[in-house]
Amino acid sequence: MKTHYALSTLIVPALLAGCATTSTPSEPPPEGALSGYELVQLMSGARLYGPSNTTPEATFEQVYPEIGWRQMKGTATGTWNPPGEASSEYPVKWRVKGHQWCEDWGSGSDCYTILPLEDNRYDFVKANGERITAEWRIDSPMTGPLRLTGEQITTGERNMKYTGNWQYTGSGGNQSGTFESHYCADGTRIASSDGGEFESTAWHVENDMQCYMHAEGGKRCFEVWQMADGSQYTYRKAKSGTVTGQTISVEPSDRCSA
């Protein structure tokens, strides 16, 4: 019965939410809570399950597919197990709203702040401060993409050399090439594209993005995503298209001063 799918009133934290728009975090998450970026990493390929919060002896399970980098919304499949009745499946739509995991299953929606406990147990707190009392668990392979925060970018990119591929897609036609970039602790970026001459500019972190001053003028800022295999992807929205990069190798820089 479809009413059984109302996770916020029947079963689950089903992490739900009728979130109107997808947004990326601009402020730190509440103390002890997972950030919006960490939620994506946690829920990729995960299984959420536990007893109903309101229906005695009922249980639920939700299974999430792998989540791609820059993906802040998607779908999942849930199973509702009422006592003495046959199990039934229901669809779930999820999205990240700030530092909340939100879901909508058609007959209801809600958003949750998620706090890790022990043994794969998590606290789920609604926007109104109500804490879910049922014990819900998340089994996660922790192989999802993680967007780096400004602090993580600053810590990880001191005197390091990054090499990889870049691709431009837009009104100017598709283009691709290679890059070699050195990010130095003194705030200097030394970079070369397609094996050309190296140019030195300044770099800094702004709004959880890595920025540098372009040699031809203007500022370039892009997101940095860390993958489970150690590789990185970057994304920048340009006026006429998008620029993505894939880091192939990371090693100590031979161009930054000690």
Residue, then its C-alpha position, 0 to 999 in steps of 0.5 A: m500500500k502506497t501509504h506505507y512509503a511515507l518514510s517520515t511517518l512510517i518507516v525510515p529516516a528515509l532521509l527524505a526531502g522535498c528539497a526545492t533546490t540542490s545547493t552546496p554547503s556555504e557554512p560549516p555543518p553542525e558540530g558532529a554532523l556530516s557535511g553535504y560533501e561527506l553525505v554524497q561520499l557516504m551514500s554512494g552504493a550504500r544500504l540504509y536500513g532499520p526499524s520503523n520509527t512509528t510502526p511497531e515491528a515494521t522495517f525498511e531498507q533503501v539501496y542507493p546506486e553509485i553516485g558520480w562526481r558533481q552529482m547532488k541528486g538522484t534516485a534509490t530503491g526502498t523496500w517496506n516490510p510491514p508485520g504480517e504482510a508482503s514486502s513492497e518496493y517504493p521509489v526514492k528521490w534524494r538530493v543534498k541541500g546544504h548539509q542535509w540529506c533530503e528525500d522524497w518518496g511521492s507521498g511525503s518528504d523530509c530533510y535530515t542532518i546526519l551524525p555518525l555514531e558507532d557500528n554503522r549507526y547514525d543519528f538523524v535529526k529533522a530540520n525542526g530539531e526532532r531526533i529520530t529514535a529508531e536505530w538506523r544503520i548505513d552500510s557504505p563502501m565509502t567509495g563515493p566521490l568527495r568534494l574537497t573543502g577549502e581547508q582540504i585543498t589548502t592542506g593537500e596542495r602545498n609544493m605538489k605537482y599535478t599532471g593530467n588531462w583537461q577538456y573544454t566543452g562549449s560554444g567554442g567547440n570541444q577541445s582537450g589537452t594535457f596539463e602540469s600544475h605545481y601548487c606551491a606553499d608560498g601561494t604560487r602556481i606554476a603551470s603548463s598546458d599541452g607541453g608549452e612554456f610554464e607560467s607563474t601566477a598566484w593561487h588561493v582558496e575561495n568558497d571551497m574552490q581552488c582559484y588562480m590568477h590567469a596570466e591573461g588576466g582574470k580569476r579562474c576558480f574550480e571545484v576539486w573532487q577526490m575519488a576513491d582510487g586517489s585520482q582527482y577531478t576538477y570542474r570550472k564553469a566558463k562563460s561559454g562552456t565548462v572545463t573539466g580536468q582529470t589528475i593522473s598523478v600527484e607527486p612532490s613538486d620539483r619547481c616549488s622552492a623549499 
